[in-house]
Amino acid sequence: MLVLGPDDEARLQLLVLVSQRGYEVAAADSVESARKHFAAAACDVVLATPELAAGVMTDATAPAVILVVRTRDAELAMAALDTGITVAGEVKPNGKANGKRMVDPILIGDGAAMQRLKSTITRVAQQRTTVLILGESGTGKELVARSIHAQSPRRDHKFVAINCAAIPATLLETELFGHARGAFTDATKDRIGLFEEADGGTLFLDEVGELPMPLQAKLLRALQESEIRRVGENESIKIDVRLVTATLRDLTVDVAAGRFREDLYYRLNVVPLHVPALRERVEDIAQLAPFFVASHGQRHNRAVQLTDAALAALAQQPWPGNVRELENVIERAVVLADTQVIDVDFLGSLMKIRATSTAADDQELSIKKATRSLEQDLIRRALGVTQGNRTNAAKLLEISHRALLYKMKEYGIS
């Protein structure tokens, strides 16, 4: 099967979904590259976007074509049927962010914990009520927020997200509420805030527990009155925004300590949603790991796969960094793998663990020697993948460029 369309998130998700169902799938972004694929490999069907489907149909070697259209493209679908193209799918937009159309977020996992979470999301998505998403770092709280928006009546409007911990407190107020020209020294023109940008849609405040107290009061007023006031202005602006927030902190402790307003906490915590840690949904690793292998394989143009033993080893790890840590390990493995198969030994070296051991392994228990051997191996692999580019190799290894140069000198790696 060939997925023909622009190299974007929509194509990536379609690739992953099709491969998860056991099909051999490839990708192309032009009619010319599709024709080269037909000449080099067997292909039973093409999933194509409207812009490219017609061009494929003119090729005598092309297989059956399935046109992927949005629901609103009715005339386009009817015209396609007249040419012999099968119309059998849709890609639904869920609003815009930064001027780009978004595709539906994917919550991977069919285990009991995720089934409960998905069921709750479906129920709360239809309401305007505020939602407080709770969970450890790396569990996917923003993905849950996006899923709520995607299933809500607001899906055709914007989803706007901000991490409250990443913005200095002095700037956060203008980020959220905007400012008037002349409100402060650098305010040379009016600026709308994120509340106005998300009007009609959903505003997601990540790490809401980091909001300073004065800003908490202004947020509470915005929720109660459905209006905001830009910094430096006297008149209020009506807004229609569904607020979803998230935190990894225990806000009840912050309330007791006087660091978080009790009235705001109850206003945000109308519907609490707990996102399970990865250790609470170990059964989902069997779906998560192949998903990340497929998505990052497509991104880095690497055709790799996990062995069954490697997949089993992943399910035995503690994953303190949760799904984010699992994804990072998988991406590193995809990029650094020397072969098309990621086995237990290679995966174990990346994670600084051994999923299996032998009698010979047990004889060598020096952490220092094992660490030095691991570092040398990873540095050589990273330099090979980046064709000797030390800056990019340092990024892959997640160390500074200076640290990489030091280690290369220490190990005699040229």
N, C-alpha and C positions, 0 to 999 in steps of 0.2 A: 504494500500500500504506500502511496506517495501523498504527503500533505503539501499542497502548493499554495503559498501565500507569503506575505511580507514576514520578515524575521522579527516578530514581535511577541508579546506575551500570549496573545490569542492562539498563535500557531504553536507556541511551546506547550500550552495547556492541552491543545488538541492532540499533539504528538504523545504527550504523557498518558492521556486517557486512552488513546488507541493502543499504545504499547502495553498498558496494564491489562488489556483484554486479550493479550496473547498474539497480536498481529505483528508481523515484521513490518516496520514502518521507516520511511526515509522522508527527508524534507527538501524542498526546493523553493526558490524565491522568484523564479522567472520561467517563462515558457521554454527558453533555450536550455536552461539547466534541467528542466523536466524531460525534454527530448533526449538529452545526453543520458539521463537515468534510464529511460525506456530502452535505449540502445545497449546499455551495459548490464541491465538486470531485469529479471522478470517482475512484472507489476500487474496486479489484478484490478486495482481501482485507484482513482485519484480523488482526493477531497480538495476542492479548489475554491478560492474566493471568486466573486463575480468578475473582477477585473482580469483574471487570468484564465478562467474556465473556457471562454470562447476560443482563445488561442490554442489551447490544448486540443479542442475538438477538431481543429483543422488538420491535426497530425494523424496520418493513417495508422501509425503504430500505437496510438494512444489507447489505453483500456477504457473501461466505463468511467464516467466522470460524475461525481456527486458534488453539487454546488452547495456551499455553506453560506446561507444568507441570514440576515436578521428578519425578525417577524414582520417589521414594517415594510420590507422590500417586496411587497406583493406583486407589483408590475414586473419587477426584475425576475422574480421566480416564474411567473407565467411565460415570459419571453424565453426563459431558459428551457422550459418544458417543450416549447415549440421546436427547439434545436436538437432535442434528444438528450439533454442533460437531466439527470435525476436530481430533484431538490428534496433533500432528506434531513436537513438539520438547520440549526439556527445558532447564532452567537448573540446573546442579549447584552446590550449596554447597561451599565448600572450607574450612569452619571459620568461626569467629567472631573478630572483633576489636572491642574496645570495644562489645560488645553488638550489633553489626550483622553480618548475614550478608554474606559476601564472594562475589563472582563470580570466575570463572576469569580470571586475568590474560592479556592478549593480547600475544604477542611478534610484532610486525609485521616482515615481511620474509621473502622466499623466496630471497634470494641465497645463494651458496655458503657464506659465513661464518656466516650465521644458520642455515642448514640443519645445519651441523656442530654449532653450539651447541645447537640444539633436540634433535638426536639424542643428544648427551651428556646433556642434562638428563633426557630420557626414561629413559636407562639408570641414572643415579645416583639418580633420584628414588625408586626402589624400595628402596634400601638406607638404612641408618641412618648410614652413615659421614659424617664431617664433610666439608664442602665449603668451599674458599676461592675466592671469586669475585674475579677480578682485572680491572681495567679503569680507564680514565680517568674523571674526573668527568663526569657527564652521560650515560654510556653505558647506564644502566638496570640497574645491579647489583641493586638491590632488586627490580625486576621479575623478574629471573632467579631470585632467591631465592624469591619468591612462586610462580613457575612450578614450581620444584622441589617446594615444599610441596603445590601444587595437584594434582600428579601422583603424590604419594606416598600410602602407606596412612594417613598422618596427616592427610589433608585434612579430615576431619570434626572435627579438633581445632584449637586456636588457632595462628595464625601471629602471633608477637610480634616487633616490630622496634624497635631502638634505635640511634641514632647515637652512638657512643662519644665522638666529638669534640665533640658538642653539650652534654654533661653535664659539669659541673665534677668533677674527680677526687675531691674530698671527698664528693660525693654519688653517684658512680657505683656504689660498692660496695653501698650500700643499695638503689639502683635494681635492681641485678642479683640480689642475694641476700636483700633484705629486712632487717628489723631487729626486735628484741624491744622491748617496752615498757621504757623506762628505760635503753636502750642509750646514749643521749646526751640532751642537754637538751630538745630538742623532740620526743623519741620518747614521745608520750603514750599510744600504743597499738601493739600488734603490727601489722606490715605485711609482706605477702608481697612477694617480689621477682619480677622478670620470669622467672626460671628456674621458679619455682613456678607462675606464671601460664601459662607455656607447657607445663606438664606434659602429656605425651601428644602434644604437637604439635611445632612448630618455633620455635626462637629464632634471630633474625637479628641479628648484631652488625655493623653497618656501621662502617667506619673502625676496625677492630679494632687496627690498628697504633698507635692513640692511647692504648691502655690503659697506665696506669702499671705499673711493674714489680711492686709488691706485689699488685696485682689480677691480674696475669698468673699469678702463682703460685696464687692462689685459683681462677682459671678452669681451670688445668691440673688441679687436684685434682678439681674438679667433673666434668671430662671423664673422668678416670681412674677415679673411684670411683662415678660416677653418683649423687652426693649433694652437697648444699650445706649450709651452716650460716649461719643468719641472724646479722647483726651483734648481738653482745650475748648470744648463746645458746651453750650448750655441747653441745647435742645436734644431730646431723646429720639431714637430711631426704632421703629417697630421691626421686630425680626420674627421669623418662623423657622426655628432651628430645633432639631432633635439632638439632644446632648447625650453622648456616650462617653464615659470616663473609665480609666483603668488605673490600678495601682498594685504594687507588690508589697506595700506597707500595710500594717494593721492600723487602720484609721481610728478604730476604737481606742487604741492606746494613745494616739495623737490627740484625740478629743479629750481624754482624761488628763493629758499633760498640758492642755491648753494650746496646743500647736495647730489644731484644726477646729473650725467652728462646728459646734454640734448641730446647729440648724442646717448648715450646708451639707453635713454628712447625711442627715436623714433625707434631705432633698435629692442627693445623688444616689442614695442606696435604696431607691424604690424597688428596683429589681436587681439583686446581686447575682452575678454569674461567675461561677468558679471554673477556671480553665485548669484541667488536671495536669500535674507534672508528668513528664514522660515515664517516670518510674511507676506511675499509677495507671499507665496505659501501655504496658510493655508489648501487648499483643499487636499494637498498631505499628510497631517497628517493621513488621513484615511488609507493610504497605508504604510506610514513610521512606524507608531506605531505597527501594527500587524507584520510587517517585523522584527522589533527589538525584539518583544515578542518571535517570533518563533526562531530567531537566538540565542538570549541569553538563551532562554529556553532549546534549544538543547545543548548549551555550558555548562550550569550549571545543566543539567539533571533535569529540572523542567518543568512539563506540566501545563502551566498556560495560561489564556486568559483574554482579556479585555472585560468588559461589554460595551454595546452600550453607556450607560451614561458616562462611564469613557472615552471612545474614544471622545465623544462630548465635555467633559470637557477639554481634551487635546487641542482640536482645539480652545478653547477660551483663551488660555494663551498667553502671549506676547513673550516668548522664546527669551530673549536677547542673549542667548548662541547658538541659532539656532539649527541645526540638532544634533550637538554634545551634547547639553544640553538635548534635547529630548531623545536621546539614553541613556545618563547616568541615567536619571530618570526612564526609562523603565527597564534598567538592575537592578537598585536598587530595583525596585518593584518586578521584577522576583525573585531576590535572597531572599528578606525579606518577601514575601507574605506567610501568614500562610495557605491559601487555594489555590485552583486551579483557583480562580476567583479574578481578580483585579478590585475592584469596585471604585466608586467615593470617598468614605470616606477614604479608604486606600491610594489611589493615592493622595488625597488632603493632607493627613498627611505628605507624603514624600516631597511634594512640598511646604509645609508650607502655604498652601492656603486651602480654603474651596470652592469647586465648587458649593455646595448647602448649604443652611443655614435653620435653624428652629428657632422658637420663643425662644426656650431654648438657642440655640447658641447665639442669639443676646443679651441675658441678660449678657453673660460673654464676655467682650471685653478687658480683661487684656492681653496685649501682653506678659508680664512676665510670667503669669501663664500658658498661652497657650504654650509658648516656652519651659518651664520646663516640661510640660506634654508630649510634642512632643519629647523632647530629651530623657526622660526616656523610652518612648515607643520604640524609634528607637534603643537605646542602648540594651535594653532587646532582641529585635528582632535580632539584629546583633550578640549578644552573643549566642543566640539560634541557629542561622544558622551556626556559626563557632564552635559550641559545646564548648563554653567557651574560645576559643582562642582569647585573647585580641588583639594580634598583627593583626590578620586577621580582627577582628571586627573593629579595628581602620581604616584599609584600606577601608572597606565597607562604613564606616561612613564619610570617607574623612577628618579625624582629626588625630592629632598625637597620638602616643601611650600614651604619658605623659598626654595629654588633656583627653583622655578616662579614665585613672586611676583617675584623679582629679574629673571628673564628676561622676564616679561610687562611689567614696567616698562621694561626695556631696549628691547624691541621695540615698545612702545606698544600692547600688546594689552590691551583692556579686558575 
